[in-house]
């Protein structure tokens, strides 16, 4: 489920009341979990967030994170612990043990087959008696009790016995090395010694006599543990070889203290080793500290976080290196700045919806005392105007429509869910395909569509039951009218953001103050990623007039310019910054005869 990158739609802090609900759900799902353990997994005071994500296949999942690490996931109301949680509580779930050579196949997307399960004693009907089909379980490797995967039982315990240990045993949901694991701090499993007596599945810690070596010898005689013939998409290169030889080679390697080799982790994930990541973390922090000590001034505040990075941090990067937040352990600039906020350097606030700014700074932070810029820093430094001209890229704005309960039956077969968004052209294509598939186009008049019960229930209003046909454009507009307006904003180098309603416009106004003095106000520049102070400074230099940044009556930051400067501001926004005119409100207020 998490082998491919997923999209984070929202990530917010979780309230105390919601923590109690999550803790209660966790204890209901796992009755053997003590109250102390539940409070440790879902703490009262530690930083905890909830992230709503969408997988590559379009499944919506809620991820609960403590600090950097995801600890629980909620998939359609079912709670699953992650490997980070399982390392603290390895006995939380029933455990299937397998060999280290199986890990690479599981990490490639295969499910665990029953022939690959290490059983220390002869399998009897009682061995799996407590397992139900679909029960949440974990997978560990021989030699280390730390689970490396979480999934669900593919069949009940009685079916496992009746099948003579053939077929699928566990559907793997989440595994060490996948994108959910990479969403955390990417730590490795601790070495936990195995219990001397253990069944294949150990829920309550009960022990039985057995010999691990016998289980290992028995696996070598079994067929392929991840039957690629049943799941073609799970086959890996080189599977044609003998499973006995492959298993023997990996079993020899598994005599190490760690049953999972570091090379396997690196091979099965797209991450690099720790040292470059740690190096990039150190470089990011150094450039941040240099920016705080040498560049950022209290008079620059508030400053957009993106502008702080481009105007203050980048110039302290050595010429032979390149700052790349994706190569850090934080992955996002916002997460890095949150860490710096915790360390007491700055304070970050969301002054307008979805746009964060640095509002306070601590120049006398003790760690800044001995900070020195690295050699070769400052080579890439440019003036604010030059930086803005070369660095700013206008956001890509796409107006879309979101499916609600009224229209959802039309697209349910396509795998779409409530809240899924499409463009107008995509909606027309969906309607066209549905009409053609159900042969609803009038043969005599191709411009009309016959309404079947599904379409009629969506588009017809009260008192229109006598309507049996609609024109194509009328049908499309009626369906679109039933949907919710949303828009997608894409800033360069950042994941797209989908919001309800319509995109806020840059608003230009002219007010008269005093006897006959006029001022021009510009609102919502930060929504488009523009730095207000830099924008005001550019206007001040260009037309030699007073230009400041102040707080409006609605508690938002705005640019205030002396005189009626609508014409100049409009030309600047549409020309240099390439903002479309339809997102600028108030152009008609420019003095007549002065617009070019």
DOLUM-362468 format. One line per field, with one value per residue (C-alpha): residue number from 1; residue in one letter; z, y, x. Coordinates in Angstrom, 2 decimals. Each point is the difference from the previous one (the first is absolute). Layout:
N
i	c(NUM:...)
aa	c(A:...)
w	c(Z:...)
v	c(Y:...)
u	c(X:...)
END
This chain:
596
i	c(1:2:3:4:5:6:7:8:9:10:11:12:13:14:15:16:17:18:19:20:21:22:23:24:25:26:27:28:29:30:31:32:33:34:35:36:37:38:39:40:41:42:43:44:45:46:47:48:49:50:51:52:53:54:55:56:57:58:59:60:61:62:63:64:65:66:67:68:69:70:71:72:73:74:75:76:77:78:79:80:81:82:83:84:85:86:87:88:89:90:91:92:93:94:95:96:97:98:99:100:101:102:103:104:105:106:107:108:109:110:111:112:113:114:115:116:117:118:119:120:121:122:123:124:125:126:127:128:129:130:131:132:133:134:135:136:137:138:139:140:141:142:143:144:145:146:147:148:149:150:151:152:153:154:155:156:157:158:159:160:161:162:163:164:165:166:167:168:169:170:171:172:173:174:175:176:177:178:179:180:181:182:183:184:185:186:187:188:189:190:191:192:193:194:195:196:197:198:199:200:201:202:203:204:205:206:207:208:209:210:211:212:213:214:215:216:217:218:219:220:221:222:223:224:225:226:227:228:229:230:231:232:233:234:235:236:237:238:239:240:241:242:243:244:245:246:247:248:249:250:251:252:253:254:255:256:257:258:259:260:261:262:263:264:265:266:267:268:269:270:271:272:273:274:275:276:277:278:279:280:281:282:283:284:285:286:287:288:289:290:291:292:293:294:295:296:297:298:299:300:301:302:303:304:305:306:307:308:309:310:311:312:313:314:315:316:317:318:319:320:321:322:323:324:325:326:327:328:329:330:331:332:333:334:335:336:337:338:339:340:341:342:343:344:345:346:347:348:349:350:351:352:353:354:355:356:357:358:359:360:361:362:363:364:365:366:367:368:369:370:371:372:373:374:375:376:377:378:379:380:381:382:383:384:385:386:387:388:389:390:391:392:393:394:395:396:397:398:399:400:401:402:403:404:405:406:407:408:409:410:411:412:413:414:415:416:417:418:419:420:421:422:423:424:425:426:427:428:429:430:431:432:433:434:435:436:437:438:439:440:441:442:443:444:445:446:447:448:449:450:451:452:453:454:455:456:457:458:459:460:461:462:463:464:465:466:467:468:469:470:471:472:473:474:475:476:477:478:479:480:481:482:483:484:485:486:487:488:489:490:491:492:493:494:495:496:497:498:499:500:501:502:503:504:505:506:507:508:509:510:511:512:513:514:515:516:517:518:519:520:521:522:523:524:525:526:527:528:529:530:531:532:533:534:535:536:537:538:539:540:541:542:543:544:545:546:547:548:549:550:551:552:553:554:555:556:557:558:559:560:561:562:563:564:565:566:567:568:569:570:571:572:573:574:575:576:577:578:579:580:581:582:583:584:585:586:587:588:589:590:591:592:593:594:595:596)
aa	c(X:X:X:X:X:X:X:X:X:X:X:X:X:X:X:X:X:X:X:X:X:X:X:X:X:X:X:X:X:X:X:X:X:X:X:X:X:X:X:X:X:X:X:X:X:X:X:X:X:X:X:X:X:X:X:X:X:X:X:X:X:X:X:X:X:X:X:X:X:X:X:X:X:X:X:X:X:X:X:X:X:X:X:X:X:X:X:X:X:X:X:X:X:X:X:X:X:X:X:X:X:X:X:X:X:X:X:X:X:X:X:X:X:X:X:X:X:X:X:X:X:X:X:X:X:X:X:X:X:X:X:X:X:X:X:X:X:X:X:X:X:X:X:X:X:X:X:X:X:X:X:X:X:X:X:X:X:X:X:X:X:X:X:X:X:X:X:X:X:X:X:X:X:X:X:X:X:X:X:X:X:X:X:X:X:X:X:X:X:X:X:X:X:X:X:X:X:X:X:X:X:X:X:X:X:X:X:X:X:X:X:X:X:X:X:X:X:X:X:X:X:X:X:X:X:X:X:X:X:X:X:X:X:X:X:X:X:X:X:X:X:X:X:X:X:X:X:X:X:X:X:X:X:X:X:X:X:X:X:X:X:X:X:X:X:X:X:X:X:X:X:X:X:X:X:X:X:X:X:X:X:X:X:X:X:X:X:X:X:X:X:X:X:X:X:X:X:X:X:X:X:X:X:X:X:X:X:X:X:X:X:X:X:X:X:X:X:X:X:X:X:X:X:X:X:X:X:X:X:X:X:X:X:X:X:X:X:X:X:X:X:X:X:X:X:X:X:X:X:X:X:X:X:X:X:X:X:X:X:X:X:X:X:X:X:X:X:X:X:X:X:X:X:X:X:X:X:X:X:X:X:X:X:X:X:X:X:X:X:X:X:X:X:X:X:X:X:X:X:X:X:X:X:X:X:X:X:X:X:X:X:X:X:X:X:X:X:X:X:X:X:X:X:X:X:X:X:X:X:X:X:X:X:X:X:X:X:X:X:X:X:X:X:X:X:X:X:X:X:X:X:X:X:X:X:X:X:X:X:X:X:X:X:X:X:X:X:X:X:X:X:X:X:X:X:X:X:X:X:X:X:X:X:X:X:X:X:X:X:X:X:X:X:X:X:X:X:X:X:X:X:X:X:X:X:X:X:X:X:X:X:X:X:X:X:X:X:X:X:X:X:X:X:X:X:X:X:X:X:X:X:X:X:X:X:X:X:X:X:X:X:X:X:X:X:X:X:X:X:X:X:X:X:X:X:X:X:X:X:X:X:X:X:X:X:X:X:X:X:X:X:X:X:X:X:X:X:X:X:X:X:X:X:X:X:X:X:X:X:X:X:X:X:X:X:X)
w	c(0.00:0.71:-2.54:-2.16:1.20:1.49:0.09:3.32:-0.21:3.52:3.14:3.19:3.74:1.87:2.93:3.45:-0.47:-3.30:1.67:2.47:-2.86:-1.80:3.24:0.62:-3.55:0.39:3.18:-1.56:-2.98:2.18:3.34:1.32:-0.15:3.45:0.77:0.65:-3.39:-1.75:1.69:-1.15:-3.61:0.08:2.55:1.72:-0.35:-2.68:-3.43:-1.99:-3.43:-2.27:-3.73:-2.65:-2.95:-3.34:-1.30:-3.64:-0.46:1.39:3.45:2.74:3.24:3.32:1.46:3.67:0.67:3.26:-0.63:-3.42:0.06:-1.13:2.79:-1.18:-3.25:-0.46:-3.15:-0.40:3.79:0.71:2.09:-0.81:1.90:-2.04:0.29:2.22:2.54:-0.40:0.93:3.41:0.40:-2.08:1.70:-0.79:-3.01:-1.00:-1.59:-3.06:-0.12:-3.29:-1.33:-0.96:-3.66:-0.20:0.95:-3.45:-1.59:2.60:-0.46:-3.75:0.52:0.54:2.70:2.51:-1.07:2.59:-1.20:1.06:3.60:2.53:2.25:2.79:0.66:-2.06:-1.11:1.72:-0.08:3.26:-1.42:-1.83:1.89:1.25:-3.44:-1.98:-3.64:-0.29:3.48:0.32:0.40:-0.36:-1.64:1.53:-1.19:1.56:2.43:0.91:1.69:-1.36:-2.57:-3.50:-1.47:0.94:-1.89:0.23:0.11:-3.47:1.42:3.33:2.23:-0.87:-3.71:0.46:1.50:-2.58:-2.83:1.27:0.34:-3.66:-1.47:1.30:3.71:0.43:-2.22:0.61:0.66:1.20:0.10:1.08:-2.89:-1.56:-0.35:3.35:1.74:-1.93:1.30:3.43:1.11:-1.98:3.02:-0.13:2.06:3.39:0.74:2.27:0.99:-0.88:2.64:0.49:-0.41:-2.48:-2.28:-3.50:1.29:3.59:1.22:3.75:0.44:0.58:-0.75:-1.50:-0.39:-3.31:-1.78:-2.23:-1.98:-0.90:-1.29:-2.10:-1.49:-0.81:-1.91:-2.25:-1.24:-0.76:-3.37:-0.72:2.98:-2.08:-2.88:-2.86:-2.34:1.98:0.12:-3.22:1.08:3.05:-1.91:0.29:-2.31:0.73:1.50:-2.48:2.00:2.56:3.21:1.92:-1.12:0.51:3.43:1.05:-1.03:1.90:3.04:0.29:-0.10:2.61:2.68:0.50:3.10:-2.27:-2.05:-2.51:-1.90:-0.55:-3.69:-0.32:1.50:-2.39:-2.96:0.73:0.70:-2.08:2.83:0.18:2.95:3.20:-0.41:-2.98:1.70:3.25:-1.96:-1.72:3.38:1.37:-3.06:0.27:3.67:-0.65:-2.78:2.25:2.85:-2.32:-1.37:3.53:1.05:-3.15:-2.24:1.56:1.94:2.41:-2.40:-2.69:2.07:-0.74:-2.95:-2.00:0.72:-3.72:-0.30:3.06:-1.65:-3.40:1.15:3.22:0.18:-3.55:-0.21:2.86:-1.81:-1.30:-3.75:-0.39:1.79:-0.51:2.62:-0.59:2.69:-1.60:0.94:3.67:2.62:0.16:-3.69:0.29:0.86:2.35:2.10:0.20:1.17:2.58:1.45:0.09:1.74:2.64:0.46:0.80:-3.07:-1.54:0.20:-3.02:-0.47:-2.72:-0.64:-2.84:-0.91:-1.21:0.02:2.86:1.05:2.50:2.47:2.71:0.19:2.79:-1.02:3.38:-0.17:1.69:-2.93:-2.36:1.92:-1.68:-3.41:-2.98:-3.67:-1.90:-2.49:-3.44:1.33:-1.45:-3.61:-1.05:1.84:-2.07:0.60:1.08:-3.34:-1.93:2.29:-0.39:-3.74:-0.40:2.85:0.04:-1.92:0.06:1.34:-2.42:0.87:-1.25:0.61:0.70:1.14:2.96:0.10:2.82:1.11:-2.66:-2.97:1.45:-1.45:-3.49:0.59:2.67:-2.57:-1.02:3.48:0.96:3.49:1.68:-0.19:-3.18:-2.30:-3.82:-2.52:-2.21:-3.02:2.06:1.19:-3.61:-0.92:2.91:-1.07:-3.66:0.94:2.23:-2.72:-2.68:2.30:0.80:-3.55:1.20:-2.96:-2.09:-3.38:-1.86:1.77:0.97:2.05:2.58:2.70:1.40:3.80:1.70:3.67:1.28:-2.07:0.73:3.76:-0.29:-2.41:0.32:2.49:1.80:-2.46:-3.05:-0.03:-3.48:-1.55:-1.71:-2.11:0.34:-2.35:0.51:1.30:2.30:1.42:0.65:1.61:2.26:1.23:0.53:1.92:2.43:0.75:2.28:-1.37:1.03:-1.32:-0.14:0.64:-1.08:1.02:-1.63:2.07:2.35:0.06:-1.39:2.43:-0.59:1.78:0.04:-1.53:-2.45:-0.10:1.91:-2.31:0.44:0.96:-0.97:1.74:0.16:3.17:0.73:3.20:1.39:-2.18:-3.51:0.48:-1.48:0.77:-1.90:1.92:-1.36:1.82:-0.33:-1.55:2.40:-1.38:-3.26:1.79:-0.34:2.71:1.12:1.21:-3.17:-2.13:1.96:-0.30:-3.75:-0.39:2.25:-2.15:-3.33:0.54:2.89:2.39:3.51:0.12:3.18:1.22:2.69:1.51:-1.44:1.92:-0.76:1.74:-3.31:-1.23:-2.90:-2.01:0.34:-2.74:-0.11:-2.74:-2.58:-1.34:-1.38:-3.52:1.01:2.40:-2.64:-2.60:2.50:1.01:-3.54:-1.56:2.24:2.32:-2.72:2.14:-2.25:-0.09:1.07:3.43:0.45:1.26:-0.24:-3.33:-0.95:2.80:-1.88:-0.94:-3.46:-2.69:1.96:-0.85:-2.91)
v	c(0.00:2.35:-1.22:3.09:3.63:1.32:3.53:1.81:2.01:1.51:-0.36:1.69:-0.22:-2.26:1.29:-1.60:-1.19:-1.65:-1.72:-1.60:-1.26:-1.47:-1.61:-1.48:-1.37:-1.49:-1.85:-1.25:-1.34:-1.65:-1.06:-1.48:3.43:1.55:3.55:1.00:-1.32:1.74:3.28:-0.54:-0.57:2.96:2.36:2.87:2.71:-0.98:1.61:-2.02:0.68:-1.60:-0.16:-0.74:-1.68:-1.42:-3.03:-0.46:-2.14:2.74:-1.52:2.62:-0.83:1.79:-0.19:0.84:1.21:0.59:2.26:-1.01:-3.61:-1.39:-2.24:-0.97:0.01:-0.06:-1.76:0.04:0.05:-2.81:1.02:-1.50:0.62:0.92:-1.71:2.87:-0.94:-3.73:0.43:1.27:-2.61:-3.06:-2.22:2.31:-2.12:-3.67:-0.57:-2.00:-0.81:-0.39:0.05:3.06:-1.05:0.51:3.68:1.22:-1.61:1.39:3.44:-0.36:-0.38:-3.76:-1.45:-2.54:-3.55:-2.70:-2.21:2.84:0.10:-1.44:-2.48:-1.57:-2.90:-2.08:2.00:-1.14:1.36:1.84:1.82:2.57:-0.43:3.62:1.57:1.37:0.99:3.69:0.20:2.57:-1.70:0.69:-1.64:-0.38:-1.58:-2.94:1.30:3.26:0.40:3.55:-0.11:1.19:0.04:0.32:-1.57:-2.10:-3.76:-1.27:-2.92:-1.28:-2.29:-3.06:0.73:0.26:-3.48:-1.44:1.43:-1.92:3.30:0.94:3.29:3.53:0.56:3.79:2.88:2.55:3.50:1.87:-1.05:1.32:2.06:1.12:3.60:-0.05:-1.03:2.76:2.48:-0.44:0.31:-3.12:-1.73:-3.68:-2.78:-0.65:-3.39:-1.87:-3.53:-2.71:-1.97:-3.47:-1.58:1.52:-1.08:1.32:2.45:1.21:2.33:-0.40:-1.09:-3.69:-2.35:-3.43:-2.29:0.42:0.29:3.00:-1.93:-2.62:2.76:1.42:-3.39:-0.62:3.31:-0.92:-2.98:2.05:1.57:3.73:2.00:2.87:-1.92:2.41:-2.09:0.96:3.70:0.91:3.61:-1.19:-1.95:1.30:-0.55:-3.21:-1.86:-2.83:-1.27:-2.76:1.14:-2.46:1.61:3.48:-0.82:-1.63:3.04:2.40:-2.29:0.14:3.77:0.03:-1.39:3.63:1.75:2.06:-2.23:2.74:1.21:3.71:-0.61:-1.48:3.07:2.25:-2.22:-0.09:3.70:3.04:1.65:0.48:-0.96:2.02:1.95:2.21:0.63:0.98:2.18:1.80:0.44:1.61:2.23:1.12:0.86:1.88:2.08:0.69:1.14:2.20:1.56:0.71:1.54:1.82:0.65:0.07:3.18:0.67:2.67:-2.68:-1.74:-1.41:-1.82:-2.88:-3.28:-0.52:3.50:-0.59:-3.13:1.62:3.41:-0.83:-3.67:-0.90:2.66:-1.63:-3.34:-0.67:0.30:-3.68:-1.18:0.26:0.27:-2.65:-0.45:-3.31:-1.48:0.89:-2.08:2.70:-0.23:3.30:3.52:0.43:-3.01:1.32:3.42:-1.64:-1.69:3.35:1.46:-2.72:0.83:3.59:1.79:1.28:0.02:-1.03:0.96:-0.41:3.63:-1.00:-3.34:-2.45:2.56:-0.08:2.90:0.51:2.57:0.01:-0.73:-0.36:1.63:-0.70:-3.76:-1.58:-2.34:2.97:1.40:-2.10:-0.49:0.92:-0.05:-2.94:0.61:0.95:1.22:3.11:-0.70:-0.52:3.08:2.45:3.19:-0.35:1.20:-2.40:-2.87:0.64:0.27:-3.24:-2.00:0.81:-2.32:0.69:-2.83:-2.19:0.31:-2.55:0.47:-3.36:-1.63:-2.36:-3.00:0.02:-2.54:1.16:-0.68:-2.82:-2.88:1.19:-0.61:-2.68:-2.70:2.03:-0.37:3.63:0.96:2.85:3.03:-1.08:2.97:0.25:2.81:1.08:-1.85:-3.17:0.22:0.27:-3.06:-1.96:0.98:-0.84:-3.41:-0.76:1.01:-2.06:-3.00:-0.07:0.96:3.07:2.34:0.60:-1.67:2.55:3.13:-0.47:3.23:-1.53:-2.61:-2.30:0.04:-3.37:-0.30:0.82:3.17:1.05:-0.29:2.25:2.76:0.37:2.42:-0.22:0.16:-1.03:-3.67:0.37:0.80:-3.04:1.60:2.83:1.66:-0.86:3.44:0.16:-3.45:0.92:3.35:-1.58:-2.68:2.63:2.13:-2.86:-0.25:2.13:2.56:-0.63:1.17:-1.49:2.18:-1.25:1.94:-1.04:-2.66:-0.48:-2.59:1.23:1.33:-0.46:2.42:0.48:3.02:2.35:1.37:3.26:2.90:2.63:2.98:3.56:2.88:3.78:1.87:3.71:1.04:3.50:2.92:-1.19:-2.69:-3.44:-3.31:-3.29:-3.28:-3.41:-3.08:-3.78:0.19:-2.72:-2.42:0.05:-0.51:3.61:1.55:3.17:1.88:-0.73:1.02:3.27:0.77:-0.54:2.42:2.56:0.03:-0.07:2.91:1.80:0.12:-1.18:-3.71:-2.04:-3.36:0.19:-2.03:0.45:0.13:-3.73:-0.79:-0.78:1.62:2.46:2.37:3.71:2.37:3.78:1.29:-1.82:-2.54:-2.57:0.27:-0.59:-2.85:-1.69:0.20:-1.34:-2.96:-0.99:0.73:-0.92:-2.38:-1.50:-0.06:-0.51:2.99:-2.11:-0.37:3.76:1.95:3.78:0.73:2.32:2.39:1.19:3.75:0.46:0.76:-1.43:-3.68:-1.00)
u	c(0.00:2.90:2.54:-0.57:0.07:-3.22:-1.39:-0.43:-3.21:0.08:2.09:-1.19:0.58:-2.39:-2.06:-0.16:-3.57:0.93:2.94:-2.40:-2.15:3.01:1.20:-3.45:-0.19:3.48:-0.97:-3.23:1.94:2.66:-1.61:3.26:1.67:0.36:-1.09:3.62:1.09:-2.90:0.98:3.58:-1.06:-2.43:1.62:-1.78:2.63:2.51:-0.36:-2.53:-1.46:-2.56:0.69:-2.60:1.69:-1.05:1.89:1.01:-3.14:-2.27:-0.66:-0.48:1.81:0.46:3.54:0.65:3.55:1.86:2.95:1.31:-1.16:-3.37:-1.30:-3.50:-1.97:-3.76:-1.17:-3.79:-0.49:2.50:3.04:3.41:3.25:3.08:3.38:1.17:-2.71:0.61:3.69:-1.14:-2.72:1.03:-2.61:-2.92:-1.05:0.19:3.41:0.97:3.73:1.84:3.57:2.04:0.17:-3.77:0.26:1.09:-3.06:-2.37:1.53:-0.57:-3.75:-0.50:-2.23:1.35:-0.76:-0.64:2.93:2.31:-1.27:2.45:-1.83:2.01:-2.37:-2.35:-3.03:-3.19:-3.57:0.76:3.02:-2.12:-3.28:-0.08:0.59:-2.93:0.06:0.90:1.54:2.79:3.38:3.71:3.03:3.46:3.23:1.79:2.62:-1.76:-3.38:-0.47:-2.84:0.88:-3.53:-3.67:-2.88:-3.15:-0.52:-0.93:-2.00:-1.26:2.04:-2.07:0.41:3.77:0.07:-2.41:2.14:3.05:1.87:-0.48:-1.16:0.13:0.50:0.19:-1.06:2.78:-1.31:3.09:3.67:3.36:1.41:-3.29:-1.22:-1.83:3.22:1.82:-2.60:1.65:3.63:1.01:1.50:0.87:-1.60:1.58:1.49:-2.40:1.03:-2.47:-1.82:1.37:-3.44:-2.37:-2.80:-0.41:-2.62:0.53:-2.77:0.23:3.59:-0.89:2.87:0.32:3.01:1.74:3.27:0.66:2.56:-2.61:-2.29:2.81:0.86:-3.64:-0.29:2.91:-2.02:-3.13:-0.83:0.34:-1.28:-1.44:-1.55:0.60:-2.14:-3.10:0.91:1.86:0.43:1.94:2.65:3.52:2.92:1.83:-2.97:0.45:2.94:-0.22:-1.64:2.14:3.25:-1.31:-1.35:3.28:1.99:-2.26:-0.18:3.76:-0.16:-2.78:2.36:1.07:-1.40:-2.24:-2.25:-0.52:3.04:0.47:0.61:-3.49:-1.60:1.91:-0.85:-3.74:-0.45:0.78:1.94:3.74:2.14:-0.05:3.22:-1.08:-3.34:1.65:2.41:-2.90:-1.74:3.17:0.36:-3.63:0.41:3.26:-1.54:-2.99:2.24:2.07:-3.19:-1.19:3.32:1.13:-3.00:-3.47:-0.83:-2.87:-1.25:-0.44:-2.68:-2.47:1.57:-1.42:1.76:0.62:1.49:2.21:1.36:0.64:1.24:1.83:0.98:1.04:2.72:1.94:0.26:3.56:0.38:0.92:-3.14:-3.74:-2.73:-2.66:-2.64:-1.06:3.38:-0.40:-1.79:-2.69:-1.05:-1.91:1.13:-2.97:1.10:3.56:-1.19:-2.27:3.09:1.80:-3.05:0.21:3.69:-0.98:1.41:-3.24:-3.77:-2.07:-3.64:-2.59:-0.93:-2.31:-1.53:2.63:2.86:2.53:2.25:2.80:-1.32:2.68:3.73:2.54:3.26:1.61:-0.52:3.06:0.70:0.41:2.95:2.68:-1.64:2.18:-1.06:1.56:2.79:-1.26:-3.35:-1.59:1.03:-3.59:-1.29:-2.03:-1.91:-3.64:-1.30:2.23:-0.88:-3.71:0.23:1.92:-1.51:-3.71:-2.29:-3.73:-2.14:-1.87:-3.69:-2.52:-3.71:-1.63:-3.22:-0.29:-2.36:-2.53:-2.61:-2.49:2.32:2.12:-2.14:0.98:3.73:0.04:0.81:3.07:1.47:-0.55:-1.04:-1.79:2.26:1.83:0.53:0.02:0.29:-2.89:1.38:0.52:-3.61:-1.24:2.05:-1.51:-3.53:0.73:1.36:-3.00:-2.49:1.74:0.45:-3.72:-1.09:-1.95:0.64:-3.14:0.50:-2.09:1.24:3.64:-0.03:-2.36:0.55:-2.69:-0.02:0.25:-1.10:3.52:0.41:-3.58:0.56:3.07:-1.08:-3.77:-1.45:-3.31:-2.92:2.08:-0.96:-1.49:3.42:1.48:2.76:2.51:2.45:3.69:0.95:-3.04:0.80:3.64:-0.85:-2.63:2.41:2.72:-2.50:-0.59:3.75:2.14:2.47:3.62:3.34:3.48:3.05:3.43:3.11:3.26:1.77:-2.95:-2.81:-3.35:-2.62:-3.74:-2.34:-3.75:-1.70:1.69:3.53:0.40:0.76:2.67:-2.16:0.93:-1.78:0.32:-0.94:-0.08:1.72:0.26:-1.07:0.78:2.62:-0.50:1.66:-0.02:-0.29:0.98:-1.38:0.55:3.48:1.19:-2.61:1.99:3.33:1.19:2.16:-1.81:3.09:1.91:-3.00:-0.40:3.72:-0.12:-2.93:1.67:3.14:-1.85:-2.40:1.74:-2.94:-0.79:-0.85:-0.44:-1.28:-2.67:-2.82:-3.48:-3.27:-0.46:3.34:1.72:3.20:-0.36:2.19:-0.95:1.26:-0.22:-2.32:-2.10:2.50:-2.48:1.39:3.62:-0.82:-2.18:2.77:2.54:-2.19:-1.03:3.40:2.89:-1.85:-2.25:-3.16:-3.07:-2.37:-2.95:1.64:0.45:-3.02:-0.29:1.71:-2.87:1.00:3.08:-0.02:-1.45:2.52:2.93:-0.39:2.16)
END
